[in-house]
Amino acid sequence: MDQPSASANGTRRNEDIALDLLKFVAATTGTGRAAAAAPGFVSASASKPDDQVAHLLELYTRCLRVVEGKGEAR
């Protein structure tokens, strides 16, 4: 079940590659993790779950554009 989706000739779909890129970037940067506040303190920078989801979806879209060769040149 954890097998990457592949076509008959063994190549992976752009969506799957973009998802792997998203996972790498999110794990490397800590994106999408709940911010741990120190006991007794409220973290002002803690984002709402909806904001985290929106950010991850935006990041996936950017990853897909890069994989498709439509990414921004910076």
N, C-alpha and C positions, 0 to 999 in steps of 0.2 A: 504494500500500500504506500510505502514511502519512495516508490520508484518514480523518477522524473518522467514526465510525459515526453514521449519521443515518437516521431513519425516512423514510417516504415523503413526509411533509409538511415535511421539512428540519430537524426539531428533533433535538438530540443527546440521547443517553441519559444519565441521571444518573450511571451508572458511568463514562462517558467524561469527563464534566465533573469528577467527583471525582478521576479519574486526572490530569487536567490541573492541578487544584488541588494535588494531592500533589506533582507534578513542580515546580510553582512554589515551594511551601513548602520542599521538600527542597533545591532549588537555592539558594534565598535563605538558608536557615539552615545549609547544609552538612550536613544530615542524610543519613546513609548513606555518606558519604565516609570513606575510610580515613584515620585520623589519622596525620600524618607526624611521626615522632619525630626529634628532633635526633640527629645521628651520635653514637654512644657512649652514648646515654641510652635507657632503656626508658620508654615512656609508660605511666604507671599508669592514665590515663584512656582508653586505647585499648579500644574495645569489640570483642567477638568478632563475627565475621560473623553468627552465629545471632542475637545480640542486635540487630544492625543490621536484619536481616530482620524480626524480631518488631516492632521499633519502626516500621519502614516500613509493615507490615501494620496496626498499630494506628493509625497516622496516616492510612492510606487509609480505614479504617473511620470515623474521625472526620470526614474530608472528605466521605465519602458521606452521613453523617448530616446534616451541615450543608447539603449540596446538596438533600437530601430535606426539609429544613425541620424536622428532628428534633434539631438540634444544641443543645448546652447554651447557655443564656443566662448570660453571665458579667458 
